[in-house]
Amino acid sequence: MFPIVLLSVFAVVLLFLGFLKSRSVLLPATLLFLVVALAVNFLDWNKTYLYFNGMLRTDNLSMVFTAIVLVSSFLVVALSGSFAEEEAAQPAEYYAIILFSLVGAVMMIGYENLIMLFVGVEILSVAMYVLTGSDKRNLRSNEAALKYFLMGAFTTGIMLFGMALLYGASGSFTLAGIASYASHAQQGLSLIFYVGLLMLLIGLLFKVSAAPFHFWTPDVYDGAPTIFTAYMSTVVKTAGFAALLHLLSVSFTGIYSFWSIILAVITAITLVAGNVTAVYQNSFKRMMAYSSISHAGYLLIGLAALGIQSRQAIVFYSLAYSVATISAFGVLLLVARQRSMQTLSSNSTSSESFDAFNGLAKQNPLLGLAMATSMLSLAGIPLTAGFWGKFYMFSTAVAHGQIWLLVVAVLMSAVGIYYYFRVIIAMYFREGATEPIRVSPVFQYVLVATIILTIGLGVAPGLLQGLF
């Protein structure tokens, strides 16, 4: 509750700060606002409250997910200085939109009513449509925004119709009311109840880029400005999976046998589609888009095998994935800018290819280490946070006897090692440009922080559980 109020107020304040002649105050102010929201988020720790007539819930799990999206937003905003200076006419607008989008993300995390879920999804989605097309002079950005908007609007209609069907069957929009109907229906569940659940799942699975609802992801991630691609692939995905976890664990455990099979099949399709397609990409940014799809598949394992371990597994995996992804996109920001300047080309696609990373580790050891750590974590190599994230996910599949799903996930993890190591090989074993890349102090601090988090959680995975 407190983060929602503060983020809304801070976003309005940022809009007024945009009238100042100096832009230098905007980035520090946004970072300060995010730190304050993060601190206030834990005021209700070990307490449970319901707000807005029981439509919004605050408990430990929702606060942990909120903390993950706030930390991810802080890291992304800290890397956004160059975008605000070079491309944005009014950076205050983009920072305000980010804060407003976080309001929607927090609503998706703590909702207790389907109406609150819909409001949260729309606030987050509309903000993402705008940020995707924020590079107005870039046709790729405009195309990505239009495609995202059209497909997102269509999917939102499906999700809303699913909510209407659930209400028609159960007579309630609350998660508790729907759970009561699902568990105590006198004459069996209505057909429209099952249809409503499927349509609601389609809407949410679209938001997290699960196959076969993932076709928008490569083009949107590739066309959007890189800084907002990093935001989209972390904050939006974390909020989406928090919403799915809350929905399925509270309202639909009574019909677990129905939807678990469907989710397991979707999980397998997502893993295969994401990993196999990523192998054929020549653009690092598009590879990361398909990587995002594959990691949606790993996160779906925790939902398909929903149990006691699922919450811990999804929380840990979300944090590990977010930190590694932000680190990778941060390095890409610097490399793409430097390579495009060297080639004097206006086409940024070539500057985002794997060849752009040739010899990076020799020119800038910090950038090479940050990218290597990120790729190792995303690949699930031991002594990184990503390894334990996958281990926890695989453990949930074993606990529920879904061995076939575990086999698919392990095989696809082996495929993932190939395209993640392409970047590491390019950085450490190939010759590239000799001119070093200038790294600002802010970038250095953020990259060092992501390296420490990734390795720290890899060496001591119980640290996060001990804190929360």
Summary of the structure (lengths in Angstrom):
residues: 468
radius of gyration: 21.3
end to end distance: 19.1
largest distance: 73.6
contacts: 1779
relative contact order: 0.09
helix: 79%
strand: 2%
